[in-house]
Amino acid sequence: MSGEDSTRLARALIEFREAEGISERELARRTWLSEATIRTFERGRGDLPTPTVARSFEELLGWAPGSIKTAPSEAMGCEASADSAMALE
C-alpha cells in the first residue's frame, strides 16, 4: 500500500476508535480481525490488505466498496484461509 494510502487508513481507523471510545481489542472483535492486524494497519505498516479485510474496514468506516486498494486475489492463494487464520489469532 502506498504511504499516502496507508496513512489515510491508519488515521481513519484511529479516529473511528477514538470517536467510539473503544480499544484495539474491541475494534478487532467488531471486524472479526486479530488485534495484531488492527495494530499493523493503525501504524501504517500493513501491506495491501486482502479483499475481505479491505471490505471489513470499508464497511466499518462507511467508505465506498473498492476505496481501499487490495492485494490481487491470485497472489493471496486461498483468500478465505488467510482471513480465517487472521480472525483466529
DAWOFEN-V823322 format. One record per residue. N is the residue number from 1. RES is the residue in one letter. OMEGA is omega in whole degrees, 0 to 359 (none if undefined). Layout:
N|RES|OMEGA  N|RES|OMEGA
This chain:
1|M|180  2|S|179  3|G|180  4|E|180  5|D|182  6|S|177  7|T|179  8|R|180  9|L|180  10|A|179  11|R|182  12|A|179  13|L|180  14|I|180  15|E|178  16|F|181  17|R|181  18|E|179  19|A|180  20|E|182  21|G|182  22|I|180  23|S|174  24|E|179  25|R|180  26|E|177  27|L|177  28|A|180  29|R|182  30|R|183  31|T|182  32|W|177  33|L|179  34|S|175  35|E|179  36|A|178  37|T|178  38|I|180  39|R|181  40|T|182  41|F|177  42|E|179  43|R|178  44|G|183  45|R|183  46|G|170  47|D|176  48|L|179  49|P|173  50|T|177  51|P|181  52|T|178  53|V|179  54|A|179  55|R|178  56|S|180  57|F|180  58|E|179  59|E|180  60|L|185  61|L|182  62|G|179  63|W|178  64|A|176  65|P|180  66|G|182  67|S|175  68|I|178  69|K|182  70|T|175  71|A|176  72|P|182  73|S|181  74|E|181  75|A|183  76|M|185  77|G|181  78|C|184  79|E|183  80|A|180  81|S|180  82|A|180  83|D|179  84|S|180  85|A|179  86|M|182  87|A|182  88|L|181  89|E|none
